Amino acid sequence: VVPNWQKELARFAPTLACSILNEAEDREALIREAREGQVVLSTYGLLVTQQETLVEKQWSTICLDEAHTIKNRDTKTSAVCMKLQSQHRIILTGTPIQNHLGELWNLFQFINPGLLGSYENFSKKFIVPIEGNGDGDRRQQLKRIIAPFMLRRTKQEVVEELPDKQDITISVELSKEEMGVYEVLRRKAQKELEEIQLQGSNLNVNALAEITKLRMCACSVSLAEKSWPGMSSKIESFLDLAQELAEGGNRALVFSQFTSFLDQVKDALDKSPNHKNIKYFYLDGSTPMRQRSKMVEAFQKGECQLFLISLKAGGLGLNLTGANYVIHLDPWWNPAIEQQATDRAHRIGQQQKVTVYHLVSQHTIEEKILRLHETKRNLAESLLEGSNQSHKITVDQLLGLITQ
């Protein structure tokens, strides 16, 4: 996101002096000496390490881009943001509510402290009635409170400026051996969740670990069982698709939430003699900012056919309109996150039709996650447009996803 801001500021506000905190030799000096007409750009990671100097400074305006980064009120990043001093505050986000209403409270606590009261009162007055009881009156009341502070521009409003987009689900049939391992893991996860349900407890780390292992197994058995010697059926399907796209002169963004799975995809592309002609870039959370920018520029110029990107690192802040295909190797809980990733290609500036492929393993948790999307798809719309759906995923829902 930071390089994008630097480019846009140079384009639309060239009289402003722009400095990137991440690249400064003396970060404390840059912060202390920042003057009128100067913009200091920083990643969220530096807020914690440079918090003492940042909090001391009186800023004119603070803008949080991808503000859902501070959705969790218990994180260090959120705590530092709340301490920052400024005359004006702005937040930008495409997903103001990713999972539950508590996230919205924290965003408003930053831009307008006290508007929604304490978290405890907010929970009692709005979260419990809306999420627990589907109270439409309380939802409308909350909507009226926050509406004056929100400016929305939805995809529907710019749809005429965008080319067509087509979503295609490719069902991947796992081998009997793969399904055998998956079934063992599924039963283990089901037993763990049934015990939690029986005790009336909340989800714990062990249960979530079993679910994650199950989802990884649906991608590649060797991610869950290290000794597995076989090939992943999903990777084989991907290689066939990648070859077909490359031969047609197309370029694709390839997303997965698991960097370990992307490592296997890279390995398969490198070792397969049939795919030596396919060039790719790879980006995850550890990729340095400058290298990230260089890869984006090179991809836009057509220097490779594939851009492998971890969902977390590439779901925002990238403009990759050079791609006319998007491939999601595995489904994420919240379709809004996937949509943000897809929007790296399907955005203003794109001249071609965009085709989005979703690779989904048959008879696995992945198929049921897609069904869950139908109840999660309009999560934020519970306040922004009027749906009542807004809730965390529950033990019962997880059991429904993995029970045959």
Secondary structure, DSSP 4 states (H G I P E B T S, - for coil): -HHHHHHHHHHH-TTSEEEEGGG-SSHHHHHHH--TTEEEE--HHHHHHTHHHHHHSEEEEEEETTGGGG--TTSHHHHHHHH-EEEEEEE--S-S-SS-HHHHHHHHHHHSTTTT--HHHHIIIIIIIIIIH--HHHHHHHHHHHGGG-----GGGGGGGS--EEEEEEEEPPPHHHHHHHHHHHHHHHHHHHHHHHHTPPP-HHHHHHHHHHHHHHH-HHHHSTT--SPPHHHHHHHHHHHHHHHTT--EEEEES-HHHHHHHHHHHHH-GGGTT--EEEE-TTS-HHHHHHHHHHHHTTS-SEEEEEHHHHSSS---TT-SEEEESS--S-HHHHHHHHTTTSSTT--S-EEEEEEEETTSHHHHHHHHHHHHTTTTHHHHT---------HHHHHHHH--
